[in-house]
Amino acid sequence: MARYDAAGTEIGVAPRGVVYRDGLWHAGTGVLVRSGDGERVYLHRRHPGKLIFPGRYDCWAGGVLGPGESPAAAAERELAEELGITGVPLVPCGRFAFDDGAVRCHTFTYEVRWDGPVRHQPDEVVWGEWVTLPRLLEVLADPQSYPFVPDGRVGIERWLAAHGRTD
């Protein structure tokens, strides 16, 4: 996978396991899938066998950038791989750096509107459903029942604040 420096510049390549084991900077994408009317988002649960954040809830489809891969290309690829969604325009939502001391990632976020079918990749996603924004806020407020991916939490809290949806 592509390695990045703390400033967000691609600097090389390293195996995924090494990047996570050593807490190296890398880059990833997140795509927030909203219904056509914008009232619902697609919430899903990661497969328990995932290397990072196994079994946690998330509302972003995404993954890491490959060497030389653009964020938009990675977002399109991950959206198709995880949820089977293709041919929909990505709307950039911004970028943020996530660093919890173990995982260090520059995350490029996007939003799509989609009312078509969602097809989980079984090795990636074990459950998913459309939820309203108020329901998503309830999920975020209950980390015991709904352990959320930490960088996904940061991303959605930023998105909600930018859209005036924090209540």
DSSP file (Angstrom, degrees, kcal/mol; ACC not computed):
  #  RESIDUE AA STRUCTURE BP1 BP2  ACC     N-H-->O    O-->H-N    N-H-->O    O-->H-N    TCO  KAPPA ALPHA  PHI   PSI    X-CA   Y-CA   Z-CA
    1    1 A M              0   0    0      0, 0.0    13,-2.2     0, 0.0    65,-0.2   0.000 360.0 360.0 360.0 161.8    0.0    0.0    0.0
    2    2 A A  E     -A   13   0A   0     63,-2.0    25,-0.5    11,-0.2     2,-0.4  -0.484 360.0-146.4 -73.3 137.6    1.1    3.6   -0.4
    3    3 A R  E     -AB  12  26A   0      9,-3.0     8,-2.8    -2,-0.2     9,-1.2  -0.820  15.8-169.6-101.2 145.1    3.0    5.2    2.4
    4    4 A Y  E     -A   10   0A   0     21,-2.0    21,-0.3    -2,-0.4     6,-0.2  -0.845  18.2-122.2-126.0 163.0    2.6    8.9    3.2
    5    5 A D    >   -     0   0    0      4,-1.9     3,-1.6    -2,-0.3    21,-0.1  -0.495  41.7 -93.0 -96.1 177.3    4.4   11.3    5.5
    6    6 A A  T 3  S+     0   0    0      1,-0.3    20,-0.0    -2,-0.2    -1,-0.0   0.758 125.1  57.3 -62.8 -24.8    2.7   13.3    8.3
    7    7 A A  T 3  S-     0   0    0      2,-0.1    -1,-0.3    99,-0.0    90,-0.0   0.598 122.0-102.8 -83.0 -11.5    2.1   16.3    5.9
    8    8 A G  S <  S+     0   0    0     -3,-1.6     2,-0.4     1,-0.3    -2,-0.1   0.709  74.2 135.6 100.3  22.1    0.2   14.1    3.4
    9    9 A T        -     0   0    0     -4,-0.0    -4,-1.9     2,-0.0    -1,-0.3  -0.875  59.1-115.6-105.0 134.3    2.7   13.4    0.7
   10   10 A E  E     +A    4   0A   0     -2,-0.4    -6,-0.3    -6,-0.2     3,-0.1  -0.502  40.2 167.9 -66.9 129.5    3.1   10.0   -0.8
   11   11 A I  E     -     0   0A   0     -8,-2.8     2,-0.3    -2,-0.3    -7,-0.2   0.443  50.9 -50.2-126.1  -3.2    6.6    8.8    0.0
   12   12 A G  E     -A    3   0A   0     -9,-1.2    -9,-3.0     2,-0.0     2,-0.3  -0.994  58.2 -72.1 164.4-158.8    6.8    5.1   -0.8
   13   13 A V  E     +A    2   0A   0     -2,-0.3   -11,-0.2   -11,-0.3    53,-0.0  -0.978  35.3 167.6-137.1 144.8    5.3    1.7   -0.5
   14   14 A A        -     0   0    0    -13,-2.2    -2,-0.0    -2,-0.3     2,-0.0  -0.984  42.9 -90.4-151.8 153.3    5.0   -0.8    2.4
   15   15 A P     >  -     0   0    0      0, 0.0     4,-2.3     0, 0.0     3,-0.5  -0.372  38.8-118.9 -63.1 145.6    3.0   -4.0    3.1
   16   16 A R  H  > S+     0   0    0      1,-0.2     4,-2.4     2,-0.2     5,-0.3   0.893 112.9  53.1 -53.1 -46.7   -0.3   -3.4    4.8
   17   17 A G  H  > S+     0   0    0      1,-0.2     4,-2.6     2,-0.2    -1,-0.2   0.869 109.7  48.5 -60.4 -37.2    0.6   -5.5    7.9
   18   18 A V  H  > S+     0   0    0     -3,-0.5     4,-2.7     2,-0.2     6,-0.3   0.910 109.0  53.1 -68.6 -42.7    3.8   -3.4    8.3
   19   19 A V  H  X>S+     0   0    0     -4,-2.3     5,-2.3     1,-0.2     4,-0.6   0.930 116.8  38.2 -58.7 -46.4    2.0   -0.1    8.0
   20   20 A Y  H ><5S+     0   0    0     -4,-2.4     3,-0.5     3,-0.2    -2,-0.2   0.905 116.3  51.0 -73.8 -40.9   -0.5   -1.1   10.7
   21   21 A R  H 3<5S+     0   0    0     -4,-2.6    -2,-0.2    -5,-0.3    -1,-0.2   0.905 119.5  36.0 -61.3 -41.8    2.0   -2.9   12.9
   22   22 A D  H 3<5S-     0   0    0     -4,-2.7    -1,-0.2    -5,-0.2    -2,-0.2   0.413 106.9-121.3 -95.3   1.2    4.4    0.1   12.9
   23   23 A G  T <<5 +     0   0    0     -4,-0.6    -3,-0.2    -3,-0.5     2,-0.2   0.890  49.0 174.4  62.1  40.7    1.7    2.9   12.9
   24   24 A L      < -     0   0    0     -5,-2.3    80,-0.6    -6,-0.3    -1,-0.2  -0.502  36.3-101.8 -81.8 148.9    3.0    4.3    9.6
   25   25 A W  E     + c   0 104A   0    -21,-0.3   -21,-2.0    -2,-0.2     2,-0.3  -0.445  53.5 153.6 -66.3 139.0    1.3    7.2    7.8
   26   26 A H  E     -Bc   3 105A   0     78,-1.3    80,-2.6   -23,-0.3     2,-0.4  -0.834  36.0-110.4-148.3-174.1   -0.8    6.1    4.9
   27   27 A A  E     + c   0 106A   0    -25,-0.5    38,-2.5    -2,-0.3     2,-0.3  -0.960  30.6 171.9-130.6 148.4   -3.9    7.4    3.0
   28   28 A G  E     -Dc  64 107A   0     78,-2.7    80,-2.7    -2,-0.4     2,-0.3  -0.883  20.8-128.3-143.3 174.7   -7.4    6.1    2.7
   29   29 A T  E     - c   0 108A   0     34,-2.6    34,-0.4    -2,-0.3     2,-0.3  -0.880  10.1-164.7-125.2 158.8  -10.8    7.1    1.4
   30   30 A G  E     - c   0 109A   0     78,-2.0    80,-2.5    -2,-0.3     2,-0.5  -0.973   3.5-164.8-142.7 130.2  -14.3    7.2    2.9
   31   31 A V  E     -Ec  61 110A   0     30,-2.3    30,-2.4    -2,-0.3     2,-0.7  -0.965  10.1-150.9-119.5 118.2  -17.5    7.4    0.9
   32   32 A L  E     -Ec  60 111A   0     78,-2.9    80,-2.4    -2,-0.5     2,-0.7  -0.784  13.5-150.8 -86.0 117.9  -20.7    8.4    2.7
   33   33 A V  E     - c   0 112A   0     26,-0.7     9,-2.0    -2,-0.7     2,-0.3  -0.826  19.3-179.5 -96.1 115.2  -23.6    6.8    0.8
   34   34 A R  E     -Fc  41 113A   0     78,-2.9    80,-2.8    -2,-0.7     7,-0.2  -0.842  30.9-105.2-112.4 150.6  -26.8    8.8    1.2
   35   35 A S    >   -     0   0    0      5,-2.2     3,-1.8    -2,-0.3    80,-0.2  -0.234  42.7 -98.7 -64.5 163.0  -30.2    8.1   -0.2
   36   36 A G  T 3  S+     0   0    0      1,-0.3    -1,-0.1    78,-0.2    79,-0.1   0.838 126.9  47.1 -54.5 -36.6  -31.3   10.1   -3.2
   37   37 A D  T 3  S-     0   0    0     77,-0.1    -1,-0.3     1,-0.0    -2,-0.1   0.523 109.6-125.1 -84.6  -4.8  -33.4   12.5   -1.0
   38   38 A G  S <  S+     0   0    0     -3,-1.8    -2,-0.1     2,-0.1    -1,-0.0   0.493  81.3 111.6  78.9   3.3  -30.4   12.8    1.5
   39   39 A E  S    S+     0   0    0     93,-0.1    94,-1.2    -5,-0.0     2,-0.3   0.667  72.4  43.1 -86.0 -17.1  -32.5   11.7    4.5
   40   40 A R  E     - G   0 132A   0     92,-0.2    -5,-2.2    93,-0.1     2,-0.3  -0.909  61.7-158.2-129.0 155.3  -30.8    8.3    5.1
   41   41 A V  E     -FG  34 131A   0     90,-2.9    90,-2.7    -2,-0.3     2,-0.8  -0.908  29.8-109.1-125.6 158.2  -27.2    7.0    5.1
   42   42 A Y  E     - G   0 130A   0     -9,-2.0     2,-0.4    -2,-0.3    -9,-0.3  -0.800  34.3-168.9 -93.2 113.8  -26.0    3.5    4.7
   43   43 A L  E     + G   0 129A   0     86,-2.6    86,-2.5    -2,-0.8     2,-0.3  -0.819  12.7 171.6 -99.6 137.7  -24.7    2.1    8.0
   44   44 A H  E     -HG  58 128A   0     14,-3.0    14,-2.6    -2,-0.4     2,-0.5  -0.924  29.3-125.5-142.8 168.5  -22.8   -1.2    7.9
   45   45 A R  E     -HG  57 127A   0     82,-2.6    81,-2.4    -2,-0.3    82,-0.9  -0.970  28.7-123.7-119.9 132.1  -20.8   -3.5   10.1
   46   46 A R  E     - G   0 125A   0     10,-3.2    79,-0.3    -2,-0.5    78,-0.1  -0.326  35.8 -93.7 -70.7 151.5  -17.3   -4.6    9.2
   47   47 A H    >   -     0   0    0     77,-2.3     3,-1.7     1,-0.1     8,-1.2  -0.379  30.3-126.2 -62.2 140.9  -16.4   -8.3    8.9
   48   48 A P  T 3  S+     0   0    0      0, 0.0    -1,-0.1     0, 0.0    -2,-0.1   0.632 106.8  62.4 -68.0 -11.4  -14.9   -9.7   12.2
   49   49 A G  T 3  S+     0   0    0     74,-0.1    -2,-0.1     5,-0.0    74,-0.0   0.400  73.9 124.7 -92.7   3.1  -11.9  -10.9   10.2
   50   50 A K    <   -     0   0    0     -3,-1.7     3,-0.1     1,-0.1    74,-0.0  -0.320  64.7-131.4 -63.8 145.9  -10.7   -7.5    9.1
   51   51 A L  S    S+     0   0    0      1,-0.1     2,-0.4     2,-0.1    -1,-0.1   0.866  92.4  38.2 -65.3 -38.1   -7.1   -6.6   10.0
   52   52 A I  S    S-     0   0    0      1,-0.2    -1,-0.1     0, 0.0    -2,-0.1  -0.960 130.0  -7.1-122.9 134.2   -8.1   -3.2   11.4
   53   53 A F  S >  S-     0   0    0     -2,-0.4     3,-1.4     1,-0.2    -1,-0.2   0.896  81.7-161.1  52.9  50.0  -11.2   -2.4   13.4
   54   54 A P  T 3   +     0   0    0      0, 0.0    -1,-0.2     0, 0.0    -7,-0.1  -0.319  65.2   5.2 -63.4 139.6  -12.8   -5.8   12.9
   55   55 A G  T 3  S+     0   0    0     -8,-1.2     2,-0.1     1,-0.2    -8,-0.1   0.515  95.9 135.4  71.7   5.8  -16.6   -6.1   13.5
   56   56 A R    <   -     0   0    0     -3,-1.4   -10,-3.2    -9,-0.2    92,-0.2  -0.465  56.2-109.9 -87.9 160.6  -17.1   -2.4   14.1
   57   57 A Y  E     +Hi  45 148A   0     90,-3.1    92,-2.8   -12,-0.2     2,-0.3  -0.545  40.1 168.1 -84.4 151.9  -19.8   -0.2   12.7
   58   58 A D  E     -H   44   0A   0    -14,-2.6   -14,-3.0    -2,-0.2     3,-0.0  -0.982  35.2-157.5-158.1 157.4  -19.2    2.4   10.0
   59   59 A C  S    S+     0   0    0     -2,-0.3   -26,-0.7   -16,-0.2     2,-0.5   0.235  75.4  83.7-120.0   9.0  -21.1    4.7    7.6
   60   60 A W  E     -E   32   0A   0    -28,-0.2     2,-0.5   -16,-0.1   -28,-0.2  -0.948  64.5-150.2-113.6 130.8  -18.1    5.1    5.2
   61   61 A A  E     +E   31   0A   0    -30,-2.4   -30,-2.3    -2,-0.5     2,-0.3  -0.872  51.1 107.9 -90.0 129.6  -17.2    2.7    2.4
   62   62 A G        -     0   0    0     -2,-0.5     2,-0.3   -32,-0.2   -32,-0.2  -0.995  36.2-175.7-179.4-176.8  -13.5    3.0    1.9
   63   63 A G        -     0   0    0    -34,-0.4   -34,-2.6    -2,-0.3     2,-0.1  -0.953  42.7 -46.6-178.3-168.2  -10.1    1.7    2.2
   64   64 A V  B     -D   28   0A   0     -2,-0.3     2,-0.3   -36,-0.3   -36,-0.3  -0.439  50.0-112.2 -87.1 155.2   -6.4    2.5    1.6
   65   65 A L        -     0   0    0    -38,-2.5   -63,-2.0   -63,-0.2   -38,-0.2  -0.644  26.9-135.3 -82.8 139.1   -4.8    4.0   -1.4
   66   66 A G    >   -     0   0    0     -2,-0.3     3,-2.1   -65,-0.2     2,-0.1  -0.419  48.1 -63.9 -82.1 167.9   -2.5    1.9   -3.5
   67   67 A P  T 3  S-     0   0    0      0, 0.0    -1,-0.2     0, 0.0     3,-0.1  -0.330 122.9  -2.2 -56.1 125.6    0.8    3.2   -4.8
   68   68 A G  T 3  S+     0   0    0      1,-0.2     2,-0.3    -3,-0.1    -2,-0.0   0.463  98.0 140.2  72.7   2.0    0.2    6.1   -7.2
   69   69 A E    <   -     0   0    0     -3,-2.1    -1,-0.2     1,-0.1    -4,-0.0  -0.591  51.3-126.5 -80.9 135.9   -3.6    5.8   -6.9
   70   70 A S     >  -     0   0    0     -2,-0.3     4,-2.4     1,-0.1     5,-0.2  -0.455  19.7-117.8 -75.6 153.6   -5.6    8.9   -6.7
   71   71 A P  H  > S+     0   0    0      0, 0.0     4,-2.5     0, 0.0     5,-0.2   0.901 114.9  50.9 -57.5 -41.4   -8.0    9.4   -3.8
   72   72 A A  H  > S+     0   0    0      2,-0.2     4,-2.5     1,-0.2     5,-0.2   0.913 110.3  48.5 -65.1 -41.7  -11.0    9.5   -6.2
   73   73 A A  H  > S+     0   0    0      1,-0.2     4,-2.4     2,-0.2    -1,-0.2   0.913 112.8  48.3 -63.7 -41.9  -10.0    6.3   -8.0
   74   74 A A  H  X S+     0   0    0     -4,-2.4     4,-2.9     2,-0.2     5,-0.2   0.904 110.7  51.7 -64.1 -40.8   -9.5    4.6   -4.7
   75   75 A A  H  X S+     0   0    0     -4,-2.5     4,-2.5     2,-0.2     5,-0.2   0.928 111.1  46.8 -62.6 -45.5  -12.9    5.8   -3.5
   76   76 A E  H  X S+     0   0    0     -4,-2.5     4,-2.0     2,-0.2    -1,-0.2   0.923 114.4  48.2 -61.2 -44.2  -14.6    4.5   -6.6
   77   77 A R  H  X S+     0   0    0     -4,-2.4     4,-2.7     1,-0.2    -2,-0.2   0.936 113.8  45.4 -62.1 -48.3  -12.8    1.2   -6.3
   78   78 A E  H  X S+     0   0    0     -4,-2.9     4,-3.0     2,-0.2     5,-0.4   0.881 110.4  53.5 -66.3 -38.7  -13.7    0.7   -2.7
   79   79 A L  H  X S+     0   0    0     -4,-2.5     4,-1.7    -5,-0.2     6,-1.4   0.906 113.3  43.9 -62.0 -41.6  -17.3    1.7   -3.1
   80   80 A A  H  X S+     0   0    0     -4,-2.0     4,-1.2     4,-0.3    -2,-0.2   0.916 116.6  46.8 -68.4 -43.5  -17.7   -0.9   -5.8
   81   81 A E  H  < S+     0   0    0     -4,-2.7    -2,-0.2    -5,-0.2    -3,-0.2   0.939 121.3  33.3 -65.6 -48.3  -15.8   -3.6   -3.9
   82   82 A E  H  < S+     0   0    0     -4,-3.0    39,-1.7    -5,-0.2    43,-0.2   0.905 137.6  13.6 -78.6 -42.9  -17.5   -3.1   -0.5
   83   83 A L  H  < S-     0   0    0     -4,-1.7    36,-2.8    -5,-0.4    -3,-0.2   0.420  92.7-119.3-120.1  -0.7  -21.1   -2.2   -1.5
   84   84 A G     <  +     0   0    0     -4,-1.2     2,-0.5    -5,-0.5    -4,-0.3   0.747  62.3 145.3  70.2  22.9  -21.4   -3.0   -5.2
   85   85 A I        +     0   0    0     -6,-1.4     2,-0.3    34,-0.1    -1,-0.2  -0.847  17.5 160.1-100.8 124.5  -22.1    0.6   -6.1
   86   86 A T        +     0   0    0     -2,-0.5    -9,-0.0     1,-0.1   -10,-0.0  -0.915  45.8  35.0-136.8 163.0  -20.8    1.9   -9.4
   87   87 A G  S    S+     0   0    0     -2,-0.3    -1,-0.1     1,-0.2   -11,-0.0   0.731  78.9 125.1  70.9  24.5  -21.4    4.7  -11.9
   88   88 A V        -     0   0    0     -3,-0.1    -1,-0.2   -12,-0.1     2,-0.2  -0.944  64.6-110.0-118.0 137.3  -22.3    7.3   -9.4
   89   89 A P        -     0   0    0      0, 0.0     2,-0.4     0, 0.0    24,-0.3  -0.422  27.4-134.6 -69.7 135.6  -20.6   10.7   -9.2
   90   90 A L        -     0   0    0     -2,-0.2    22,-0.2    22,-0.1   -59,-0.0  -0.730  11.5-156.4 -86.3 134.1  -18.4   11.3   -6.1
   91   91 A V  E     -J  111   0A   0     20,-2.4    20,-1.9    -2,-0.4     2,-0.0  -0.957  23.0-124.5-109.8 115.7  -18.8   14.7   -4.4
   92   92 A P  E     -J  110   0A   0      0, 0.0    18,-0.3     0, 0.0     3,-0.1  -0.338  27.5-179.2 -61.8 137.5  -15.6   15.6   -2.4
   93   93 A C  E     -     0   0A   0     16,-2.9     2,-0.2     1,-0.4    17,-0.2   0.453  49.0 -92.7-113.1  -7.7  -16.3   16.3    1.3
   94   94 A G  E     -J  109   0A   0     15,-1.0    15,-3.2     2,-0.0    -1,-0.4  -0.702  34.7 -90.4 123.5-177.1  -12.8   17.1    2.4
   95   95 A R  E     +J  108   0A   0     -2,-0.2     2,-0.3    13,-0.2    13,-0.2  -0.982  32.2 179.2-138.0 144.2   -9.7   15.5    3.9
   96   96 A F  E     -J  107   0A   0     11,-2.1    11,-3.3    -2,-0.3     2,-0.5  -0.991  25.8-123.9-145.0 155.4   -8.6   15.0    7.5
   97   97 A A  E     -J  106   0A   0     -2,-0.3     2,-0.5     9,-0.2     9,-0.2  -0.848  22.3-162.1 -98.2 133.7   -5.7   13.4    9.3
   98   98 A F  E     +J  105   0A   0      7,-3.2     7,-2.7    -2,-0.5     2,-0.3  -0.968  17.0 164.1-116.4 128.9   -6.4   10.7   11.8
   99   99 A D  E     +J  104   0A   0     -2,-0.5     5,-0.2     5,-0.2    -2,-0.0  -0.831  12.6 162.6-147.7 103.8   -3.8    9.8   14.4
  100  100 A D        -     0   0    0      3,-1.8     4,-0.1    -2,-0.3    -1,-0.1   0.220  69.5 -97.4-103.4  14.1   -4.7    7.8   17.5
  101  101 A G  S    S+     0   0    0      2,-0.4     3,-0.1     1,-0.1    -2,-0.0   0.089 120.8  46.4  93.2 -23.2   -1.1    6.8   18.1
  102  102 A A  S    S+     0   0    0      1,-0.3     2,-0.5   -78,-0.0    -1,-0.1   0.704 112.0  43.5-115.0 -41.9   -1.5    3.4   16.5
  103  103 A V        -     0   0    0    -80,-0.1    -3,-1.8   -81,-0.1     2,-0.5  -0.937  63.0-177.5-110.6 127.8   -3.3    4.2   13.2
  104  104 A R  E     +cJ  25  99A   0    -80,-0.6   -78,-1.3    -2,-0.5     2,-0.4  -0.962  17.3 157.1-128.3 112.8   -2.1    7.2   11.2
  105  105 A C  E     -cJ  26  98A   0     -7,-2.7    -7,-3.2    -2,-0.5     2,-0.7  -0.996  41.1-142.0-144.5 136.2   -4.1    8.0    8.1
  106  106 A H  E     -cJ  27  97A   0    -80,-2.6   -78,-2.7    -2,-0.4     2,-0.5  -0.889  33.9-157.0 -90.1 117.1   -4.9   10.9    5.8
  107  107 A T  E     -cJ  28  96A   0    -11,-3.3   -11,-2.1    -2,-0.7     2,-0.6  -0.874  12.0-160.5-109.0 124.2   -8.5   10.3    4.9
  108  108 A F  E     -cJ  29  95A   0    -80,-2.7   -78,-2.0    -2,-0.5     2,-0.3  -0.897  19.3-156.7-100.5 119.2  -10.1   11.7    1.7
  109  109 A T  E     +cJ  30  94A   0    -15,-3.2   -16,-2.9    -2,-0.6   -15,-1.0  -0.736  15.9 173.8-107.6 149.8  -13.9   11.8    2.1
  110  110 A Y  E     -cJ  31  92A   0    -80,-2.5   -78,-2.9    -2,-0.3     2,-0.4  -0.906  17.4-142.9-141.2 164.8  -16.6   11.8   -0.5
  111  111 A E  E     -cJ  32  91A   0    -20,-1.9   -20,-2.4    -2,-0.3     2,-0.3  -0.985  14.3-175.8-132.0 144.4  -20.4   11.6   -0.7
  112  112 A V  E     -c   33   0A   0    -80,-2.4   -78,-2.9    -2,-0.4     2,-0.5  -0.956  20.8-135.7-132.8 156.8  -22.7    9.9   -3.1
  113  113 A R  E     +c   34   0A   0    -24,-0.3     2,-0.3    -2,-0.3   -78,-0.2  -0.956  34.5 166.0-110.2 132.8  -26.4    9.7   -3.6
  114  114 A W        +     0   0    0    -80,-2.8   -78,-0.2    -2,-0.5   -77,-0.1  -0.978  29.0 167.8-153.4 130.4  -27.8    6.3   -4.3
  115  115 A D        +     0   0    0     -2,-0.3     3,-0.1   -80,-0.2    -1,-0.1   0.264  58.7  98.4-120.6   6.2  -31.2    4.6   -4.3
  116  116 A G  S    S-     0   0    0      1,-0.2    -2,-0.1     0, 0.0   -31,-0.0  -0.056  85.4 -57.9 -83.5-171.2  -30.1    1.4   -6.1
  117  117 A P        -     0   0    0      0, 0.0     2,-0.5     0, 0.0    -1,-0.2  -0.330  42.3-144.6 -70.0 150.8  -29.2   -2.0   -4.7
  118  118 A V        -     0   0    0     -3,-0.1     2,-0.6   -33,-0.1   -34,-0.2  -0.982  13.6-170.0-116.2 125.5  -26.4   -2.5   -2.2
  119  119 A R        -     0   0    0    -36,-2.8     2,-0.1    -2,-0.5   -34,-0.1  -0.937  14.8-142.4-121.3 108.9  -24.4   -5.7   -2.5
  120  120 A H        -     0   0    0     -2,-0.6   -37,-0.2   -37,-0.1   -38,-0.1  -0.386  12.1-129.7 -68.7 141.7  -22.0   -6.4    0.3
  121  121 A Q    >>  -     0   0    0    -39,-1.7     3,-2.6     1,-0.1     4,-2.5  -0.868  25.0-140.3 -84.2 114.5  -18.7   -8.0   -0.4
  122  122 A P  T 34 S+     0   0    0      0, 0.0    -1,-0.1     0, 0.0    -2,-0.0   0.735  97.9  53.3 -58.0 -27.3  -18.9  -10.8    2.2
  123  123 A D  T 34 S+     0   0    0      1,-0.1   -76,-0.1   -76,-0.1   -74,-0.1   0.572 120.3  34.1 -81.2  -8.0  -15.3  -10.6    3.3
  124  124 A E  T <4 S+     0   0    0     -3,-2.6   -77,-2.3     1,-0.3     2,-0.4   0.788 121.7  31.2-109.8 -46.6  -15.7   -6.8    4.0
  125  125 A V  E  <  +G   46   0A   0     -4,-2.5    -1,-0.3   -79,-0.3   -79,-0.2  -0.968  45.9 177.2-127.5 128.5  -19.3   -6.2    5.2
  126  126 A V  E    S+     0   0A   0    -81,-2.4     2,-0.3    -2,-0.4   -80,-0.1   0.583  73.9   9.1-105.0 -13.5  -21.5   -8.6    7.3
  127  127 A W  E     +G   45   0A   0    -82,-0.9   -82,-2.6     2,-0.0    -1,-0.3  -0.978  62.4 164.2-161.6 150.0  -24.5   -6.4    7.8
  128  128 A G  E     +G   44   0A   0     -2,-0.3     2,-0.3   -84,-0.3   -84,-0.2  -0.959   2.4 168.6-166.8 154.7  -25.9   -3.1    6.6
  129  129 A E  E     -G   43   0A   0    -86,-2.5   -86,-2.6    -2,-0.3     2,-0.3  -0.978  39.7 -96.5-162.3 158.7  -29.1   -1.0    6.4
  130  130 A W  E     -G   42   0A   0     -2,-0.3     2,-0.3   -88,-0.2   -88,-0.2  -0.635  43.7-177.4 -77.1 134.1  -30.3    2.4    5.6
  131  131 A V  E     -G   41   0A   0    -90,-2.7   -90,-2.9    -2,-0.3     2,-0.1  -0.964  26.5-113.8-131.6 151.3  -30.7    4.7    8.7
  132  132 A T  E  >  -G   40   0A   0     -2,-0.3     4,-2.3   -92,-0.2   -92,-0.2  -0.351  35.0-108.3 -72.8 162.8  -32.0    8.2    9.1
  133  133 A L  H  > S+     0   0    0    -94,-1.2     4,-2.1     1,-0.2     5,-0.2   0.905 121.2  53.2 -61.8 -41.2  -29.6   10.9   10.3
  134  134 A P  H  > S+     0   0    0      0, 0.0     4,-1.7     0, 0.0    -1,-0.2   0.904 109.4  49.5 -59.9 -37.8  -31.3   11.0   13.7
  135  135 A R  H  > S+     0   0    0      2,-0.2     4,-2.3     1,-0.2    -2,-0.2   0.896 107.7  53.8 -66.6 -38.8  -30.8    7.2   14.0
  136  136 A L  H  X S+     0   0    0     -4,-2.3     4,-2.5     1,-0.2    -1,-0.2   0.905 106.6  52.4 -60.6 -40.9  -27.2    7.5   13.0
  137  137 A L  H  X S+     0   0    0     -4,-2.1     4,-1.6     1,-0.2    -1,-0.2   0.882 107.9  51.8 -62.3 -37.9  -26.7   10.1   15.9
  138  138 A E  H  < S+     0   0    0     -4,-1.7     4,-0.4     2,-0.2    -2,-0.2   0.916 109.5  49.5 -63.5 -43.0  -28.3    7.5   18.3
  139  139 A V  H >< S+     0   0    0     -4,-2.3     3,-1.4     1,-0.2     7,-0.2   0.929 110.4  49.8 -61.0 -45.9  -25.8    4.9   17.1
  140  140 A L  H 3< S+     0   0    0     -4,-2.5    -1,-0.2     1,-0.3    -2,-0.2   0.820 107.8  55.0 -63.0 -30.8  -22.9    7.3   17.6
  141  141 A A  T 3< S+     0   0    0     -4,-1.6    -1,-0.3     1,-0.2    -2,-0.2   0.503 102.8  59.7 -81.1  -3.7  -24.1    8.1   21.1
  142  142 A D    <>  +     0   0    0     -3,-1.4     4,-2.5    -4,-0.4     3,-0.4  -0.597  55.9 161.4-125.4  70.3  -24.2    4.4   22.1
  143  143 A P  T  4 S+     0   0    0      0, 0.0    -1,-0.1     0, 0.0    -2,-0.1   0.716  72.8  61.5 -67.2 -19.5  -20.6    3.1   21.7
  144  144 A Q  T  4 S+     0   0    0      1,-0.2    -2,-0.1     2,-0.1    -3,-0.0   0.937 116.3  29.5 -69.3 -45.3  -21.2    0.1   24.0
  145  145 A S  T  4 S+     0   0    0     -3,-0.4    -1,-0.2     1,-0.2    -6,-0.1   0.790 133.7  33.7 -82.4 -29.6  -23.9   -1.3   21.7
  146  146 A Y  S  < S-     0   0    0     -4,-2.5     2,-0.3    -7,-0.2    -1,-0.2  -0.660  73.3-164.1-130.3  75.6  -22.5    0.1   18.5
  147  147 A P        -     0   0    0      0, 0.0   -90,-3.1     0, 0.0     2,-0.3  -0.466  20.6-153.5 -62.6 122.9  -18.7    0.2   18.6
  148  148 A F  B     -i   57   0A   0     -2,-0.3   -90,-0.2   -92,-0.2  -103,-0.0  -0.717  23.8 -97.4-104.2 147.2  -17.8    2.5   15.7
  149  149 A V     >  -     0   0    0    -92,-2.8     4,-2.5    -2,-0.3     5,-0.2  -0.458  37.8-134.4 -57.7 125.7  -14.7    2.7   13.6
  150  150 A P  H  > S+     0   0    0      0, 0.0     4,-2.0     0, 0.0    -1,-0.1   0.898 102.2  41.8 -58.7 -45.9  -12.6    5.5   15.2
  151  151 A D  H  > S+     0   0    0      1,-0.2     4,-2.4     2,-0.2     5,-0.1   0.847 113.6  54.7 -71.8 -29.8  -11.6    7.3   12.1
  152  152 A G  H  > S+     0   0    0      2,-0.2     4,-2.7     1,-0.2     5,-0.2   0.878 106.2  52.4 -65.3 -37.5  -15.1    6.8   10.7
  153  153 A R  H  X S+     0   0    0     -4,-2.5     4,-2.6     2,-0.2     5,-0.2   0.935 109.8  48.1 -62.1 -46.7  -16.5    8.5   13.8
  154  154 A V  H  X S+     0   0    0     -4,-2.0     4,-2.1     1,-0.2    -2,-0.2   0.937 113.0  49.2 -58.7 -46.4  -14.2   11.4   13.3
  155  155 A G  H  X S+     0   0    0     -4,-2.4     4,-2.3     1,-0.2    -2,-0.2   0.918 113.5  43.7 -61.3 -45.6  -15.2   11.7    9.7
  156  156 A I  H  X S+     0   0    0     -4,-2.7     4,-3.2     2,-0.2     5,-0.2   0.866 111.4  53.9 -73.2 -33.8  -18.9   11.5   10.3
  157  157 A E  H  X S+     0   0    0     -4,-2.6     4,-2.2    -5,-0.2    -1,-0.2   0.906 111.0  47.0 -64.3 -38.5  -18.8   13.9   13.2
  158  158 A R  H  X S+     0   0    0     -4,-2.1     4,-2.3    -5,-0.2    -2,-0.2   0.924 114.1  47.8 -64.1 -44.5  -17.0   16.4   11.0
  159  159 A W  H  X S+     0   0    0     -4,-2.3     4,-1.2     2,-0.2    -2,-0.2   0.931 112.3  48.5 -63.7 -46.0  -19.5   15.8    8.2
  160  160 A L  H  <>S+     0   0    0     -4,-3.2     5,-3.3     1,-0.2     3,-0.4   0.910 112.0  49.0 -61.1 -43.5  -22.5   16.3   10.6
  161  161 A A  H ><5S+     0   0    0     -4,-2.2     3,-1.4     1,-0.2    -1,-0.2   0.905 109.3  52.2 -63.4 -41.1  -21.0   19.5   12.1
  162  162 A A  H 3<5S+     0   0    0     -4,-2.3    -1,-0.2     1,-0.3    -2,-0.2   0.755 113.9  44.5 -66.7 -23.0  -20.4   20.9    8.6
  163  163 A H  T 3<5S-     0   0    0     -4,-1.2    -1,-0.3    -3,-0.4    -2,-0.2   0.213 115.4-112.9-106.1  13.6  -24.1   20.1    7.7
  164  164 A G  T < 5S+     0   0    0     -3,-1.4     2,-0.4     1,-0.1    -3,-0.2   0.799  77.4 128.5  64.6  30.5  -25.5   21.5   11.0
  165  165 A R      < +     0   0    0     -5,-3.3    -1,-0.1    -6,-0.2    -4,-0.1  -0.553  19.4 117.2-118.3  65.5  -26.7   18.0   12.1
  166  166 A T              0   0    0     -2,-0.4    -1,-0.2    -5,-0.1    -5,-0.1   0.392 360.0 360.0-110.9   2.2  -25.3   17.6   15.6
  167  167 A D              0   0    0     -3,-0.2    -1,-0.1     0, 0.0    -2,-0.1   0.455 360.0 360.0 -94.2 360.0  -28.5   17.3   17.6
